[in-house]
Amino acid sequence: MGALEALGRLALAVLEFHGRCVSLLVLTVRGLFRRPFDGRALANQVVRVGVDSLPVVLLTAVFTGAVLALQTFTGFQRFHAEAYVGSVVSLAMLRELAPVLTGLMVTGRSGSAMAAEIGSMRVTEQIDALVALATDPVQYLFVPRILAGIVVLPMLVVLANALGITGGYLVAVRLLGANPVVYVGNTFQYLELNDLWSGLIKSAVFGLLLTLIGCQQGFDTTGGAEGVGRSTTTAVVLGSLAILVSDFFLTKVLF
């Protein structure tokens, strides 16, 4: 009975979490079409989610492309297919690596920050003060953050694509001695427009998920300062899992 009880509680917690996220998402969508719309808050969140995340995202992309080129070049040498390293790097970055790694990096940086900020507002009763002032807390807190995540993540992924391909080129051509003309030609030879669009669609969905989960965890924080830390950790874990799980289903649909 103990194992069944624990399993039942886990199932109820999962269902409750999904239901809570859906209800908050509905309130957020409704808040998009209600006045007032705070453009300054949206601009601030674009800076926090996008501009402030640029260094870690671009550094991750460069070294991911470099490591991918290094590994594939070494492996392809065994059957004399080094010319196709550029194709592998570009397809992998556009389809999978750039969207997923960008989403994970932004989750660790911005998703956790959203949970901590909103959680601190909850435990210090600032959200209750917003309600007392007849301000919709979901519209005030969720809308600019979620909208910024949806808009900014595809932009970061475009830059990550470029930097990842560049990192692969530098390793393959400058370090391993690949033919630069052949490498560049094969980099773009097998790319299709759907490869780019699928990565951008994934990144927009990832931006929605990581911001929604970060805001939800902060909004439902309880237990004072300890609860804020717990919500921040949970936001990173659940956001990362949501990105990885949704990536599988999005890949299944888009390809």
Buried (B, 14 or more C-beta within 10 A) or exposed (E): EEEEEEEEEEEEEEEEBEEBBEEBBEBBEEBEEEEEBEEEBBEBBBEBBBEBBEEBBBEBBBBBBBBBBBEBBEEBEEEEBBBBBBBBBBBBBBBBBBBBBBBBBBBBBBBBBBBBBBBBBBBEEEBEEBEEEEBBBBBBBBBBBBBBBBBBBBBBBBBBBBBBBBBBBBBBBEEBEBEEEBBBEBBEEEBEEEBBEBBBBBBBBBBBBBBBBBBBBBBBBEEEEEBBBBBBBBBBBBBBEBBEEBBEEBEEEBE
